[in-house]
Amino acid sequence: MAQIVGYLTEKEALRFLDYAQACGVTGSTLANLLISRELRLGRLSVLAEAFEAQRSLPNSAKIVAHLTDPDRKTEFYAHAARHGLKPAAAAAALYRAEIAEFWLLRALRVNQFDSD
């Protein structure tokens, strides 16, 4: 199974995994959703700068997106390279952005059928 790895601080990783659980998904599933979203929206250049994609992490925790489609890994690696980033740094920027923005949690709270 293909994987995309991003490294966060221990504190960030705990926040990410707690957040994933609050959304009702695993950390890997959340990571996959964020990677898919990035490949559609293309916000990486902005996120990389805002969320310190190049930061070195001496005591880091690994967040892994387990991919069922190996082509998705190739696509993400090429996407990261176009932005001058290593895949792990690009993934970490996406993960950090989500624990700051809460996109998925907000999306889950939207009720399209609420008539009020």
Backbone bond lengths (Angstrom), bond angles and torsions (degrees), N, CA, C in turn:
res aa  C-N    CA-C-N  psi(-1)  N-CA   C-N-CA  omega(-1)  CA-C   N-CA-C  phi
1 M - - - 1.454 - - 1.526 108.66 -
2 A 1.306 116.53 132.54 1.462 122.12 179.37 1.528 109.61 -71.73
3 Q 1.332 115.18 151.67 1.461 120.99 -179.27 1.518 110.64 -138.41
4 I 1.327 114.94 149.57 1.461 122.21 168.38 1.524 105.53 -124.51
5 V 1.323 115.48 127.11 1.454 121.48 -175.19 1.520 110.06 -111.91
6 G 1.317 115.49 140.69 1.461 121.97 172.13 1.515 108.19 -131.01
7 Y 1.327 117.07 142.52 1.461 121.21 -177.73 1.524 110.25 -109.16
8 L 1.326 114.94 128.38 1.461 122.49 178.67 1.523 108.46 -122.77
9 T 1.319 116.59 166.08 1.456 118.79 171.12 1.521 107.64 -65.91
10 E 1.303 117.30 162.68 1.473 120.88 177.92 1.530 110.22 -56.51
11 K 1.319 116.38 -43.59 1.469 121.27 -179.12 1.533 110.99 -63.79
12 E 1.332 116.62 -44.91 1.470 120.41 178.25 1.523 111.06 -62.74
13 A 1.330 116.47 -41.80 1.468 120.33 -179.02 1.523 110.92 -63.48
14 L 1.311 117.45 -41.16 1.463 120.57 177.39 1.522 110.78 -63.63
15 R 1.327 116.84 -42.76 1.467 120.58 176.82 1.524 110.47 -61.33
16 F 1.331 117.10 -43.77 1.462 122.20 -179.75 1.529 110.39 -60.60
17 L 1.328 116.99 -48.15 1.463 120.83 -177.87 1.525 111.66 -68.97
18 D 1.331 117.57 -38.27 1.467 120.51 175.40 1.524 110.82 -63.72
19 Y 1.319 115.59 -41.64 1.461 121.46 178.23 1.529 110.82 -62.64
20 A 1.344 116.41 -44.78 1.466 120.59 178.22 1.529 109.90 -58.09
21 Q 1.309 116.03 -44.50 1.462 120.22 179.37 1.527 110.96 -62.72
22 A 1.329 117.23 -40.76 1.466 121.01 178.34 1.532 111.11 -62.66
23 C 1.327 116.46 -28.02 1.467 121.47 177.80 1.528 111.88 -85.97
24 G 1.325 116.65 -6.80 1.460 120.29 178.78 1.514 114.83 83.35
25 V 1.340 116.61 23.19 1.465 120.93 -179.86 1.532 109.28 -132.82
26 T 1.313 115.86 167.55 1.464 120.64 175.18 1.526 109.64 -81.79
27 G 1.321 116.01 165.87 1.461 120.18 175.58 1.516 111.98 -60.37
28 S 1.319 116.51 -39.29 1.466 120.68 178.84 1.523 111.32 -65.02
29 T 1.321 116.45 -41.25 1.464 120.08 178.87 1.522 110.78 -64.42
30 L 1.323 116.87 -43.88 1.464 120.24 177.40 1.520 110.45 -61.23
31 A 1.322 117.02 -44.49 1.463 120.84 178.41 1.530 110.53 -58.64
32 N 1.330 117.24 -42.88 1.464 121.44 177.69 1.520 111.87 -61.54
33 L 1.319 116.26 -44.95 1.470 119.91 178.74 1.524 111.30 -59.94
34 L 1.322 116.08 -42.30 1.465 119.84 -178.97 1.524 111.74 -67.25
35 I 1.310 116.67 -38.09 1.468 120.76 177.45 1.527 109.80 -66.03
36 S 1.325 117.13 -44.68 1.467 120.53 178.06 1.521 111.06 -61.73
37 R 1.315 115.95 -42.79 1.470 120.72 178.89 1.524 110.74 -61.49
38 E 1.330 115.97 -43.34 1.465 119.87 179.53 1.519 111.48 -62.76
39 L 1.299 117.78 -41.71 1.462 120.27 -179.63 1.528 111.80 -65.17
40 R 1.315 117.27 -23.71 1.470 121.06 176.14 1.527 112.40 -86.73
41 L 1.344 116.64 -40.94 1.467 120.44 -173.12 1.522 114.31 -92.99
42 G 1.316 118.23 -30.45 1.458 121.63 178.07 1.526 114.86 64.83
43 R 1.327 117.12 49.65 1.463 120.71 -179.75 1.522 112.92 -97.27
44 L 1.310 118.34 5.54 1.460 122.50 -169.77 1.519 114.20 -56.99
45 S 1.309 118.62 -40.43 1.468 119.11 -177.81 1.519 111.08 -61.16
46 V 1.323 117.52 -39.56 1.466 121.66 178.23 1.525 110.48 -72.56
47 L 1.315 116.53 -45.27 1.464 120.56 -177.58 1.520 112.30 -66.35
48 A 1.327 117.15 -37.30 1.462 120.40 -178.52 1.529 110.85 -60.25
49 E 1.298 116.20 -41.47 1.466 119.93 179.25 1.526 110.81 -72.38
50 A 1.305 116.56 -45.40 1.468 120.83 -176.90 1.522 112.71 -68.01
51 F 1.323 117.44 -30.64 1.458 120.21 -175.09 1.524 113.01 -116.73
52 E 1.314 115.79 28.53 1.460 123.53 169.46 1.524 114.11 49.49
53 A 1.294 116.12 59.74 1.467 120.77 -177.06 1.521 112.70 -62.91
54 Q 1.310 118.50 -27.37 1.463 120.30 -176.64 1.525 113.49 -90.92
55 R 1.336 116.95 -0.52 1.462 120.62 -177.06 1.526 111.14 -60.37
56 S 1.317 116.38 135.20 1.454 122.08 176.63 1.524 108.87 -84.70
57 L 1.321 116.38 136.70 1.456 120.68 -177.75 1.528 110.50 -121.40
58 P 1.333 117.10 99.14 1.465 118.90 -178.55 1.531 113.21 -65.46
59 N 1.317 118.35 -42.54 1.472 122.13 178.27 1.517 108.11 -110.41
60 S 1.321 115.34 81.78 1.455 118.40 -171.92 1.519 112.54 -109.33
61 A 1.325 113.38 157.44 1.464 121.77 175.45 1.516 107.67 -114.79
62 K 1.298 115.91 142.86 1.463 122.21 -175.31 1.527 110.09 -95.64
63 I 1.331 116.04 129.69 1.459 123.04 171.09 1.529 105.91 -111.59
64 V 1.320 115.99 124.64 1.466 120.80 -173.72 1.524 110.74 -116.10
65 A 1.324 114.87 129.56 1.463 121.62 170.08 1.521 106.41 -96.30
66 H 1.328 117.30 113.71 1.463 122.34 176.67 1.527 107.10 -87.96
67 L 1.314 115.86 118.88 1.466 121.59 -173.38 1.520 111.45 -103.89
68 T 1.308 116.20 134.68 1.460 119.75 175.44 1.530 111.41 -82.95
69 D 1.326 116.58 -21.83 1.462 121.74 -178.78 1.531 109.78 -112.21
70 P 1.327 118.23 108.42 1.461 120.12 -179.08 1.536 113.42 -62.27
71 D 1.325 117.06 -22.67 1.460 119.85 177.52 1.527 111.25 -66.34
72 R 1.328 116.65 -28.65 1.466 120.81 178.44 1.528 110.00 -64.32
73 K 1.338 116.96 -37.30 1.464 121.41 177.26 1.524 110.06 -64.03
74 T 1.314 116.27 -46.85 1.464 121.12 178.89 1.519 110.63 -60.00
75 E 1.319 116.66 -43.22 1.464 121.97 179.39 1.527 111.11 -62.90
76 F 1.324 117.11 -43.37 1.464 120.37 -179.79 1.528 111.21 -68.70
77 Y 1.320 117.70 -40.88 1.474 120.70 178.08 1.527 110.38 -59.69
78 A 1.332 116.79 -43.34 1.470 120.60 178.67 1.526 110.39 -65.89
79 H 1.317 116.79 -40.01 1.467 121.91 178.54 1.524 110.27 -61.08
80 A 1.328 116.68 -46.84 1.469 121.03 178.62 1.526 110.33 -61.17
81 A 1.310 117.13 -44.14 1.469 121.43 -179.15 1.522 111.79 -62.19
82 R 1.331 117.35 -37.50 1.468 120.11 177.75 1.528 111.80 -62.14
83 H 1.322 116.02 -23.91 1.465 121.12 178.99 1.517 112.01 -99.92
84 G 1.337 116.43 10.69 1.458 121.34 177.82 1.520 114.08 71.09
85 L 1.337 116.89 27.34 1.458 121.15 -177.10 1.519 111.61 -120.60
86 K 1.307 114.94 152.23 1.455 120.44 168.65 1.528 106.57 -77.98
87 P 1.327 117.58 150.86 1.465 120.09 -177.87 1.530 114.00 -56.20
88 A 1.321 117.66 -40.58 1.470 120.43 -179.03 1.526 111.13 -64.66
89 A 1.313 117.06 -39.10 1.469 120.91 178.40 1.524 110.36 -68.13
90 A 1.321 116.63 -39.69 1.469 120.74 178.68 1.526 110.26 -64.44
91 A 1.329 116.63 -45.11 1.464 120.35 179.39 1.526 110.37 -62.34
92 A 1.317 117.64 -43.76 1.468 121.10 179.56 1.529 111.11 -59.99
93 A 1.314 117.78 -39.43 1.468 120.93 178.17 1.523 110.30 -62.77
94 L 1.327 117.43 -40.48 1.468 120.82 177.81 1.525 111.04 -64.53
95 Y 1.314 116.10 -42.44 1.463 120.60 -179.07 1.531 110.87 -65.48
96 R 1.343 115.99 -44.49 1.474 119.87 178.45 1.527 111.08 -63.02
97 A 1.313 116.44 -40.67 1.465 119.92 179.68 1.520 110.36 -60.47
98 E 1.332 117.07 -41.59 1.465 119.49 -177.15 1.521 112.31 -66.98
99 I 1.328 118.20 -37.44 1.466 118.03 179.54 1.529 111.62 -76.46
100 A 1.311 116.55 -3.73 1.468 121.12 172.08 1.529 111.38 -101.76
101 E 1.335 117.03 -33.69 1.469 121.61 -173.48 1.534 114.51 -97.18
102 F 1.318 118.07 -29.38 1.474 123.38 -179.36 1.529 113.19 57.72
103 W 1.320 117.03 40.48 1.460 121.62 -179.67 1.534 111.58 -56.43
104 L 1.338 117.10 -50.34 1.460 118.82 -174.68 1.527 111.45 -64.95
105 L 1.304 117.83 -43.25 1.461 120.46 179.75 1.524 110.89 -61.40
106 R 1.318 116.72 -41.94 1.473 119.85 177.66 1.525 110.35 -64.73
107 A 1.324 117.06 -40.88 1.467 120.68 179.94 1.530 110.96 -64.31
108 L 1.309 117.22 -36.61 1.461 120.65 179.69 1.523 112.37 -70.22
109 R 1.304 116.96 -22.96 1.457 120.91 -179.03 1.536 113.47 -86.54
110 V 1.314 118.22 -10.08 1.447 122.28 -179.11 1.520 109.56 -71.79
111 N 1.306 116.19 129.21 1.454 120.97 177.52 1.524 107.82 -113.37
112 Q 1.309 115.46 100.77 1.463 120.93 -176.89 1.526 112.43 -67.98
113 F 1.321 117.05 -17.35 1.458 120.79 -174.96 1.531 113.17 -104.49
114 D 1.313 115.78 4.86 1.468 119.33 179.07 1.511 108.84 -74.02
115 S 1.319 117.34 120.65 1.466 120.95 -176.50 1.514 113.40 -93.71
116 D 1.335 116.81 -0.75 1.465 119.00 179.97 1.502 112.99 -76.16
